[in-house]
Amino acid sequence: MNKFSVSILLVVLASSNAFAQGKTRAEVYQELIDAQSNGLNYITDSSYPDVNPVYAKVVEQMQQRYLAQQNVTRVTSNGN
């Protein structure tokens, strides 16, 4: 799933048409924050499209924290 989400994100960010289709700066900025939170900073030229094996554990921990944070945000916004 990680490869799939990274590839989808890269396609969206790389497509110049995506920006012309009504995305706001805030939406693009949030996508960038989400991508960084999911570890895209650790994909190198030599490891593309995968995360560099040196950083695999760090990225896994980042993704777990990000998902936990998203779950807390959802629970809080639902009033539970």
C-alpha positions in Angstrom: 0.0 0.0 0.0 2.9 2.3 0.7 4.1 2.1 -2.9 0.6 2.7 -4.2 0.0 5.8 -2.1 3.4 7.2 -2.9 2.9 6.7 -6.6 -0.6 8.3 -6.5 0.8 11.3 -4.6 3.7 11.7 -7.0 1.3 11.6 -10.0 -0.9 14.2 -8.5 1.9 16.5 -7.5 3.8 16.1 -10.8 0.8 16.7 -13.0 0.5 20.4 -14.0 -3.1 19.8 -14.9 -3.9 18.9 -11.2 -3.1 22.5 -10.2 -5.1 23.9 -13.0 -8.2 22.0 -12.0 -9.1 24.1 -9.0 -6.8 23.1 -6.2 -6.1 25.9 -3.8 -2.7 26.8 -2.3 -3.9 25.5 1.0 -4.9 22.1 -0.5 -1.5 21.7 -2.2 0.3 22.8 0.9 -1.6 20.2 3.0 -0.7 17.5 0.4 2.9 18.5 0.8 2.7 18.3 4.6 1.0 14.9 4.3 3.7 13.6 1.9 6.4 14.7 4.3 4.6 13.1 7.2 4.5 9.9 5.3 8.2 9.8 4.7 8.6 11.1 1.1 11.7 13.0 2.2 13.5 9.7 2.5 13.1 8.6 -1.1 16.4 9.1 -2.8 17.5 9.0 -6.4 19.0 5.6 -5.9 16.0 4.1 -4.2 13.1 5.6 -6.2 10.2 4.7 -6.1 10.9 3.0 -2.7 12.2 4.6 0.5 15.9 4.2 0.9 16.5 1.1 3.0 18.7 3.1 5.4 15.6 5.2 6.3 13.0 2.4 6.2 12.6 2.1 10.0 12.3 5.9 10.5 9.7 6.2 7.8 7.7 3.3 9.3 7.7 5.1 12.7 6.7 8.4 11.0 3.8 6.7 9.3 2.6 5.1 12.5 2.7 8.4 14.3 0.9 10.1 11.5 -1.9 7.5 11.3 -2.3 7.7 15.1 -2.5 11.5 14.9 -5.1 11.2 12.2 -7.2 8.7 14.2 -7.1 11.1 17.3 -8.2 14.0 15.1 -11.1 12.0 13.6 -12.2 10.8 17.1 -12.0 14.4 18.4 -13.9 15.9 15.5 -16.6 13.3 15.8 -17.2 14.3 19.4 -16.2 11.0 21.0 
